[in-house]
């Protein structure tokens, strides 16, 4: 064994991580073996897969390929797939903005008052989830109202709108693709 406790801890952590990876790998090999007849089987042999319908769509990336763990696209409906893909893009964009909003305050804050009537300055608002208890209710209502406004005007599937970097957020583009 290892005499140094830190070295021992590091080695055991690595062994645990590698063991977890091996467990996932063996389950994956069992799964693939059941579908293709070989743990190293060729996925092209599994032609009955419902995933084939969207295998060449935007966002399908190796090594996973088309990934739909909840089987929303099991029926192969292209229109539903495109709507879900557009929603996925929108939610991904919102999540990216949320990440920016989470780490930018670590480096800079607005100057001035957040709520002059309550004497709260922007610099008084803690970073992260601590802001939930500091920002007044009226401020949260303004944020929710703004999000609702954007949701109902800028990100619609009914009419075509050029938003962002000249990308269409509707499903009415010429190619009928999300964007």
Residue pairs with C-beta under 8 A, 6 or more apart in sequence:
1 8
2 8
2 11
29 39
30 39
32 38
32 39
32 40
32 41
32 43
33 39
33 41
35 41
35 43
35 46
35 49
36 42
36 43
36 45
36 46
37 45
43 49
43 65
50 71
50 73
50 74
50 75
50 76
51 65
51 66
51 68
51 73
53 73
53 76
53 78
53 81
54 60
54 66
54 68
54 73
54 76
54 81
55 65
55 66
57 66
57 81
57 85
58 85
58 177
58 178
59 85
59 88
60 66
68 74
72 80
72 84
73 80
73 81
73 84
82 171
82 176
82 177
82 178
83 157
83 171
85 178
86 157
86 169
86 170
86 171
86 178
86 179
88 178
89 178
89 179
90 155
90 169
93 164
102 127
102 128
105 125
105 127
106 127
109 122
109 123
109 125
110 122
111 122
111 123
112 121
112 122
113 119
113 120
113 121
113 122
114 120
114 121
114 122
114 124
114 125
114 135
114 136
114 139
115 136
115 138
115 139
118 136
120 134
120 135
120 136
124 134
125 131
125 134
125 135
126 134
154 161
154 163
154 169
155 163
155 169
156 169
156 170
157 170
157 171
157 172
158 170
158 172
159 170
159 172
160 168
160 170
160 172
160 173
161 168
161 169
161 170
162 168
163 169
167 179
168 179
169 179
171 178
173 179
